Amino acid sequence: MKSTAGIIFSNLNDNTLSRLTADRTVAAIPFGCRYRLVDFALSNMINAGITAISIIANYNYRSLTEHIGSGKDWDLARREGGISFVSPYKTARTPNAAMYSHHLEALKNMQELIREIKQEYVVLSDTDNLCNIPLTEVLEQHEATGASVTMVCAECTPDFTSKTPGMMVQSDETGKITRIIKSDKYVDGYIRFANIYVMRTDYLVNLIDEAFAQNHNSLSEDIMMREPEKQNFYVYCHKGTVAPVSSFQDYYKHSIALATDPAFRRELFGEKERPIYTNVHNSPPVRYLDGATVKNSMIADGCVIEGTVENSILFRGVKIGKGAVVKNSVLFAGTEIGDGSTIQCVVADKYVSVSAHSQLSGAPTLPFFICKGRKV
C-alpha cells in the first residue's frame, strides 16, 4: 500500500450543532464518556497506518488542541509527520482568506501545505460521522481500481433523515459512480456519502488549481456532482455503522444508543484490530456509595454515584447526589446533580450544577439542554 497523508475538517456543521459548539468546534464535541468526535476520524487513519495528519480548524478550537496535545495518545508525537493544526491564513494568492463553509474553500487556503505533502495519497475526512472504518481496505481498493477519487459511503434505511442535505451516490456493478445527488432523506437506489474521500495527492493539487481558475468553492457541487459519470470516481460501501451527527437530536440519540444498545457499541468500539484512541487521563475509579443504582449506562472515571442512573452517559468527574434520579441523559464532565433531584432526557454541558430537589425533564424527541457552567 502506498504512503498516505490525512486531512481532517473540524468545523463543518457548526450551525446545526450550535448548542454543543458554543464553546468548542464540532471535532471537540464530547462523546461516549471520554471521547471526542475527532477521535473516530483520527483513529480510522491511525489504524490504517496514516501518521501524517493535518487538522483544519476555524475557531473555537482551544479545547480541541488541549484534547490532542502533542498527539502522543495516538502515537503522533513524531519527528517526521505527526499531527498539525492549520487555520485559514492569507497569502499572495488567497488575500481574502476567511472562515470557510465548504471543504474546497479550506483546501484553497492551505494549498501551500498541500503542495508540500510527500505522501502519494491523501484521505480527507469530516468529524461529524461516528464510524469505525477499515481505511486500509479503502486504500487498497482505491489503488486497485485506479480511481481518481474514492468516496466512502454507507447504506441507509428508509427512515433516514439529516439536518443538512448530503451527497447520495449511485454506482454501477463495478463500483464506478454514475450519479450523485443531494438529499436530506433516504432515496431509493442510492447510498449515503460518509464524508470521507481518498485521492492521489497530485490529483488534489490539480483540483485546487482548477478551483482557483474556475472560482470554485464547493467540492461537492462544483467538482464531485459535475458530470460524475464522465469522471473516474468510485465508491467504497462500508457495511457497518456510520451514524451521522448532523444535529443536536442526532447527538442525543446516538449517545443514548451507546448506553443502551450493545450492538451499536460493538460496531463503534468492538474491533480489536481497529481500536478508538483518545486522550488518556489519570483519574480515580468510579465511587458507588450506599444507595447507588446503575442500569444500562456508561460511567467514566472519577464519578461519584449516590443515586440512581439509568440509560445514561456520565463523563469524568460527574457527581450524582443522594436520592437523585438520572434517566436517559448525557452529563458532561464536572456536572453535579443535587440530592433528591430528578433529571430525565437532559444533556448538561461541562460543570453544570443542579440544585437539590430540582426536577428537569425533556423528551426523547426534544431533550433539554443546559449550557456550560450554568447553575440550575
C-alpha positions in Angstrom: 0.0 0.0 0.0 1.3 3.5 -0.9 2.1 6.1 1.6 -0.9 8.3 2.7 -1.5 11.6 4.5 -4.7 12.6 6.2 -6.6 15.9 6.4 -9.4 16.3 8.9 -12.0 19.1 8.8 -13.1 20.1 12.3 -15.7 22.8 11.8 -18.3 21.9 9.2 -21.9 21.7 10.6 -21.3 24.2 13.4 -24.6 25.8 12.6 -26.7 22.7 13.1 -24.9 21.7 16.3 -24.8 25.2 17.8 -25.9 24.1 21.3 -22.8 21.9 21.5 -20.4 24.2 19.7 -20.8 27.5 21.6 -17.5 26.8 23.3 -15.9 24.2 21.1 -15.6 23.1 17.5 -17.5 20.1 16.1 -14.4 17.9 16.3 -14.1 18.5 20.0 -17.7 17.6 21.0 -17.5 15.0 23.8 -19.0 11.6 23.1 -19.2 8.3 25.0 -17.8 9.2 28.4 -14.2 10.1 27.5 -14.0 10.5 23.7 -14.4 13.4 21.3 -15.8 13.2 17.8 -12.4 13.8 16.3 -11.2 10.5 17.9 -13.1 8.5 15.3 -11.6 10.2 12.3 -8.1 10.2 13.9 -8.3 6.5 14.9 -9.6 5.5 11.4 -6.4 7.0 10.0 -4.0 5.7 12.6 -5.4 2.2 12.3 -4.6 2.4 8.5 -1.0 3.4 9.2 -1.5 7.1 8.4 0.8 9.1 10.6 1.0 12.5 8.9 -2.3 14.3 9.7 -3.4 17.9 9.4 -6.5 19.2 11.2 -8.1 22.3 9.6 -9.7 24.5 12.3 -11.5 27.8 12.0 -12.4 28.9 15.5 -13.3 27.7 19.0 -10.6 25.1 18.8 -8.8 25.7 22.1 -10.4 22.6 23.6 -9.5 20.6 20.5 -5.9 21.5 20.8 -5.9 20.7 24.5 -7.5 17.3 23.9 -5.0 16.3 21.2 -1.9 17.9 22.8 1.3 16.6 21.2 -0.6 13.6 19.7 1.2 11.1 21.9 -2.0 9.2 22.7 -2.5 8.5 19.0 1.3 7.8 18.5 1.6 11.0 16.6 4.3 12.7 18.6 6.9 12.2 15.9 9.9 14.0 14.4 8.5 13.5 10.9 4.8 13.6 10.1 2.7 13.5 13.2 -0.2 15.9 13.7 -0.5 19.6 13.0 -3.2 22.2 13.1 -4.0 24.5 10.2 -6.2 27.6 10.4 -7.2 29.9 7.5 -4.5 32.5 6.7 -3.8 35.0 3.9 -1.2 34.6 1.2 -0.5 36.4 -2.0 -2.8 34.0 -3.8 -5.5 34.0 -1.1 -5.7 37.6 0.1 -9.4 37.1 1.1 -8.9 34.0 3.2 -11.6 33.8 5.8 -13.7 31.4 7.8 -14.6 28.5 5.4 -18.0 27.0 4.9 -17.0 24.4 2.3 -14.2 21.9 2.0 -12.8 23.4 -1.1 -12.5 26.9 0.5 -10.5 25.4 3.3 -8.3 23.4 0.9 -7.6 26.5 -1.2 -6.5 28.4 1.9 -3.9 25.6 2.7 -2.7 25.0 -0.9 0.9 25.7 0.0 0.9 23.0 2.7 -0.8 20.5 0.4 1.9 21.0 -2.2 4.4 20.0 0.4 2.7 16.7 1.2 5.2 13.9 0.3 2.8 11.0 0.5 1.3 9.7 -2.7 -2.3 9.5 -1.4 -4.4 11.7 0.8 -7.5 10.9 2.9 -10.0 13.8 3.5 -12.4 13.3 6.4 -15.0 15.2 8.4 -15.7 14.6 12.0 -19.5 14.5 12.0 -19.9 10.8 11.4 -19.5 8.1 14.1 -17.8 5.2 12.4 -15.0 2.6 12.7 -14.0 2.1 9.0 -11.2 -0.1 7.7 -9.4 2.6 5.7 -6.7 0.0 4.8 -9.3 -1.7 2.6 -10.5 1.6 1.2 -6.9 2.5 0.2 -6.3 -1.0 -1.3 -9.5 -0.7 -3.4 -8.6 2.8 -4.5 -5.2 1.6 -5.7 -6.6 -1.5 -7.4 -9.3 0.4 -9.3 -7.0 3.3 -10.3 -9.8 5.7 -9.3 -9.2 9.4 -9.3 -11.4 9.7 -6.2 -12.9 7.0 -3.9 -15.9 8.1 -1.8 -16.6 6.1 1.3 -20.4 5.5 1.6 -22.8 3.6 3.7 -26.3 2.1 3.3 -29.1 4.0 4.9 -32.6 2.8 5.9 -35.8 4.3 4.6 -36.3 6.2 7.8 -33.0 8.1 7.4 -33.2 11.9 7.7 -30.5 14.5 8.1 -30.5 18.1 9.3 -28.4 19.1 6.3 -28.6 17.7 2.7 -25.7 15.5 1.9 -24.5 13.6 -1.2 -26.2 10.4 -2.1 -24.4 8.2 -4.6 -25.4 5.7 -7.2 -22.9 3.4 -8.9 -22.7 0.6 -11.5 -21.8 -3.1 -10.7 -18.0 -2.3 -10.8 -18.4 0.4 -8.1 -17.9 3.3 -10.6 -20.1 6.3 -9.7 -22.7 7.1 -12.2 -24.8 9.8 -10.4 -24.6 12.0 -7.3 -27.5 14.0 -5.9 -28.0 15.9 -2.7 -30.8 14.9 -0.3 -31.6 15.2 3.4 -33.5 11.9 3.4 -33.4 8.3 2.0 -33.5 8.0 -1.7 -34.2 4.5 -3.2 -31.2 3.1 -5.1 -28.7 5.5 -3.6 -26.2 5.1 -0.7 -25.1 7.9 1.6 -21.7 9.6 1.4 -19.9 9.3 4.8 -17.8 12.4 4.2 -14.5 10.6 3.6 -12.6 11.0 0.3 -9.5 9.1 -0.9 -7.5 10.5 -3.8 -3.9 10.9 -5.1 -2.1 13.9 -3.7 -1.3 15.2 -7.2 -4.9 15.0 -8.2 -5.9 17.1 -5.2 -3.2 19.7 -6.1 -4.7 19.9 -9.7 -8.2 20.1 -8.3 -7.2 23.1 -6.2 -5.5 24.8 -9.2 -8.7 24.2 -11.2 -10.8 25.7 -8.3 -8.7 28.9 -8.4 -9.0 29.1 -12.2 -12.8 28.4 -12.3 -13.6 30.2 -9.0 -15.0 27.0 -7.5 -15.7 27.0 -3.7 -17.7 23.8 -3.2 -16.0 20.4 -3.5 -19.4 18.6 -3.7 -21.3 20.8 -6.1 -18.5 22.3 -8.2 -16.4 19.1 -8.5 -18.0 15.8 -7.4 -21.5 16.4 -8.7 -20.5 17.8 -12.0 -21.0 15.0 -14.6 -19.7 12.2 -12.3 -20.5 9.6 -14.9 -17.7 11.0 -17.0 -15.2 11.0 -14.1 -13.1 8.2 -12.7 -14.9 8.2 -9.3 -15.5 5.0 -7.4 -17.4 4.1 -4.3 -16.4 2.1 -1.2 -19.5 0.9 0.6 -18.9 0.3 4.3 -21.2 -2.4 5.6 -21.0 -1.4 9.3 -22.5 1.5 11.2 -22.0 5.1 10.0 -24.0 7.3 12.4 -24.3 10.9 11.3 -24.1 13.7 13.9 -25.8 16.4 11.8 -28.0 17.8 14.6 -28.3 18.0 18.4 -31.1 15.4 18.2 -28.7 13.1 16.3 -26.1 13.5 19.0 -28.5 12.8 21.8 -30.0 9.7 20.0 -26.6 8.2 19.3 -25.4 8.9 22.9 -28.3 7.1 24.4 -27.9 4.2 21.9 -24.3 3.8 23.0 -25.5 3.3 26.6 -28.5 1.0 25.8 -27.6 -0.9 22.6 -24.7 -3.4 22.8 -24.7 -3.9 19.1 -24.2 -0.2 18.4 -21.3 -0.2 21.0 -19.7 -3.2 19.3 -19.9 -1.5 15.9 -18.0 1.5 17.1 -15.6 0.1 19.7 -15.6 -3.7 19.3 -13.0 -4.2 16.6 -9.8 -5.3 18.3 -7.6 -4.5 15.3 -9.2 -1.1 15.0 -9.4 0.5 18.4 -10.6 4.0 19.0 -7.9 6.1 20.7 -8.4 9.1 22.9 -6.6 11.4 25.4 -5.8 9.3 28.5 -6.4 10.9 31.9 -5.2 9.5 35.2 -8.4 9.6 37.1 -9.6 7.7 40.2 -12.1 4.9 39.6 -15.9 5.4 40.0 -17.2 5.5 43.6 -20.5 3.8 44.1 -21.8 4.9 47.6 -24.7 3.4 49.6 -27.9 3.8 47.7 -26.3 3.9 44.2 -28.1 2.0 41.4 -26.9 2.0 37.8 -28.6 0.3 34.8 -27.7 0.4 31.1 -25.3 3.3 31.5 -21.7 4.2 30.8 -19.9 5.9 33.6 -16.4 7.5 33.2 -13.6 7.5 35.8 -13.8 10.0 38.7 -17.6 9.9 39.0 -19.3 9.6 42.4 -22.7 8.0 42.4 -25.1 8.1 45.4 -28.4 8.0 43.5 -29.9 6.2 40.5 -28.6 6.3 36.9 -30.4 4.6 34.1 -29.8 4.6 30.3 -27.4 7.5 30.6 -23.8 8.6 29.7 -21.7 10.2 32.5 -18.4 11.9 31.7 -15.4 12.3 34.0 -16.0 13.7 37.5 -19.8 13.8 37.5 -21.4 13.6 40.9 -24.9 12.2 41.5 -26.3 13.2 44.9 -28.1 11.0 47.4 -31.6 10.0 46.2 -31.1 11.8 42.9 -32.5 10.1 39.7 -30.9 10.5 36.3 -32.5 8.8 33.3 -31.9 9.0 29.6 -29.4 11.8 30.0 -25.9 12.8 29.0 -23.9 14.7 31.6 -20.6 16.2 30.6 -17.5 16.4 32.8 -17.8 18.0 36.2 -21.6 18.2 36.3 -23.2 17.9 39.7 -26.7 16.7 40.4 -28.0 17.7 43.8 -29.6 15.4 46.4 -33.2 14.3 45.6 -33.2 15.8 42.1 -34.8 14.1 39.1 -33.2 14.5 35.7 -34.7 13.0 32.5 -33.8 13.4 28.8 -31.3 16.1 29.6 -27.9 17.0 28.0 -25.8 19.0 30.5 -22.6 20.6 29.3 -19.5 20.8 31.4 -19.5 22.0 35.1 -23.3 22.3 35.3 -24.7 22.4 38.8 -28.3 21.3 39.5 -29.6 22.3 42.9 -31.1 19.7 45.4 -34.7 18.6 44.8 -34.9 20.0 41.3 -36.9 18.4 38.5 -35.7 18.8 34.9 -37.3 16.9 32.1 -37.1 16.9 28.3 -38.4 14.3 25.9 -36.7 11.7 23.7 -37.5 13.8 20.6 -36.7 17.1 22.3 -34.0 16.7 25.0 -33.5 19.6 27.4 -30.0 21.3 27.1 -28.1 23.1 29.9 -25.3 25.4 28.9 -21.7 25.1 30.2 -21.2 26.2 33.8 -24.9 27.0 34.4 -26.4 26.7 37.8 -30.0 25.5 37.9 
